[in-house]
């Protein structure tokens, strides 16, 4: 009898732990017009906005146009908050890093496997209109991001390493012609080396982390940084911080950010 009770108690504790591990980012107590408290903006202008009855996280691309050539002071300050020091390698990458507004979720210090999802709405952008999920963020500033681009109308996986961003995998241009006035759900799953991305519940991309890169355009040899042996951010398992991602002057709304670790 004691054994049965012990097993039942352990099962209940495990179930409770699974439920507790799921995170749904609540924006209801955030203040409109101010930076979000649940995310740490590392690059770019991130504010809470009102969309109908919902409070949303907005990445505002307009200030980027005016400040794109200035030093990324916010990045340096955020690096100190996140890692306790102004990481020199991250600082060296700052100039290129500044092209990609990112905000890191405070409540998840490390994500390795499971599901991340977010709803987004494309608002504006001349150079770019991109919205994405940031993950596998390393202390040196390297990261992975799965994104939808409203100028190319596709979903793609990108990596950032040694101060340069490169495309890892993605669908053809025009594959996802989404209504800019509507909300859409971008979701990703990671299970070891297996990576999948979904758009509005439909599979949009499948990739095996650690795969050797394909040849470039016209059969050219791929860049050395795309080989997992040379690039830790591409090697499984995923192990890093997560958040929101955008590009240059994109203005997007985000809400219903959810994390379900496996």
N, C-alpha and C positions, 0 to 999 in steps of 0.2 A: 504494500500500500504506500509506504514511504517513497519507494522508487517511482511509483506512478505519479505521486504528488510532485516529486522533484522534477520529473520530466515535464509535467504540465506547467510547473512554475518556470522552468527554463524556456519552454516554448513561448509562454506568455511574455517573458522578458525579451526574447528575441523579436517577437512580433512588435512589441512596444518600441524596441530600438529601431526597427525598420521604419515604422511610422514616423518616429522622431527625426530620422535622417532625411526625410523628404522636406524640401524647403519650397515655399511659395512666397515670393517677395511681396510684402505688403507695403503699398505706397499711400495708404489712406491717411497716415499721420504726417506725411511730408508736407512742406510748405511750398506753394506755387511761387515760382520766380527765384527759388533758391536751389543750390546744389543738392542732389540727393544725399541723404545720410546713410543709406544702405549700400551705396556704391562709392568707391574712391575714384574720382576722376583723375587719371594720370596724364592724359593728353586731351585737349579740346575743351569745348564749352558744354557742360552737361547741367541741365536744369530740370526742375519739376514744372510741368505744364498741365493745363486743364484741357481735356478733350471730352466734351459733353459732361457726363456725370463722373468720368474717370480721371484720376490723377495719373499722369504718365511721366516717364523719363524722356526728356528731349535732348538729343545732341543737336546743337545749333551750329551749323557750318558757316554762318556769316562772319563771325569774328576770325575764322581761319584765313579768309581771304586777306584781311588786313594785317594779320600777325604771322603769316607763314614763314617769313624770313627772320623772325625774332628768335632769340634763344628760348628753349622750352623750360622756363622756370618752374612751371607746375609739375613737370616730369621729375625734376630734381627734388622738389619738396615731397612729392608723393613717394618717391623711391625711399626717402628717409623714413616716412611713416610706415611703409610696408615692410622694409627690410632692416630698419634701424641704422642705416648708413647710406651715404650717397654712393651707391655701387658704381665703381669707376668704369666697368665694362658697359653698364647700362648708359652712363653718361656719354661714352664714346659713340653710342648708337643714337644719341638724342636727335640729331639733325634729321635722319631718315625716319626715325620713330615718329616725329612730329607730323608726318603726313597722314597718320592713322589715329584719329581720336579713339581712345579706349577708356573704359571705366571698369574697375575691378570690384567684384562682389565681396563685401567685408566678411560675411558670415561663413564662407567656405575657404579655409586656408589651403586646401588641396583637394582636387577632384581627379580620380583615376579611372573610374568606370561607372556606367549608368546612363542617365538621360538628362539632357538640358534642353529646355524649350523656352521660347519667348514669342510674343506677338509683336508685330511691328507694322508701322504705317509710314510710307514714303511721303515726305512733305515737300521738300525742295532740294535743289542742288543744280548748279550749272556744270561744273567739272565732273561731279559724281553724284549718284543717288544710291548709296550702298548702306545696308543694314546687316549686322551679323552678330554671331555669338563668339566671344573670345574664350579660349581655353588653353591649357598646358602652358600657362605663363610662367616663365622661369625668372629667377632672381637677376639674371643679366639682361632681362628685357626681351628675350626670345619668346615667341608665342605661335600658336595656331589659331586660325579663325575660319569659320564656315559662314559664308555670307550670300545674300541675294543682292544683285546689282540691277537697278532699274534702268540703267543706260544700256546694259548688255542683255538684260532679261534672262539671266541664268544664275545658277547656284554653283559656287566653287569653293574649294578648300585651298587656303593660302598659308604659307609659313613665313616667319620673320626670323632671320638668323644672320649674325655678323653685320647688322645694320641694313640688311637688304631684304625686301619682301619678294617671294617668288611663288608662283602658282604650283600647287601640288597635283590637283585633280579638279575636274569640273565638267559641266555639261556645255553643250553648244549654245551659242548666242541665239536668243529668241525662243528658247525652250520653255520659258515661264513668263508669259505676258500677263502680269498681274495688274489688277485695278488699283491705281495709286490712291484712290479715295477710300479704300477698304482696308480693314485689318487682315493680316495674314500670319500664320503660325510657321515659324522655322524651328525645327527640332533636330537634335543630333543624338546619336547613341554611340557609346564606346564600350567594347567588350574585349579586353586584351588588345590585339592588333586589328580587330574588326571595327571599322568606322562606317556609319551610315548617316545620311542627312535626309530629312523629309520636309516637303513644302505642302502645307495644308493637308497633312496626313498621307501624302503620296511620296513614294521613294524618289529622291532627286539625285542622290549620289551614293556610291559605294566605293570604299577604298580600304586597302590593307596597309596599315601603318608599318613602316619598315620595308616597304616594297622598293625595289630598284626603280629609278626614274626611267621614263620612256625617252626616246630620242626627241630632240627639239625640232624646230621648224626645218623643213627640207632635209630631215635626217641628221641634223647637227647633233654633236655630242651634248648631253645635258650638262648643266652647270654642276661643278663639283659639290656645291652646297646642297644639292638635291639628293645626294647619296646619303642614306642614313648613317653610314659609317663615319661620315664627316659632319653630321648634323644631329646632335642629341635630341632636338625638339621633334624630329621625325621618327625617332625610335620608340617603340612601345616598351614598357607601358606608359600611358599618359600619366603625368604626375605634376600638377601645377595649379595655379589659381585660375579663376574663370571670371567672365563678365560680359560686357557689351562692346561692340566694335563698330566703327564707321570709317569713312574715308574722306579726306580733304574737306570739301565744302558741303558734304551731305547734311541735310536736316531731316531727322527721322524721329518718330515717336516709338517708345517701347513700353510694354506692360506685360503682366502675367508671366514674369520670369520664374521658371520653376526648375528645381534640381532634384533628381531622384537617384542618389548614389546606389550602385549595385552592391 
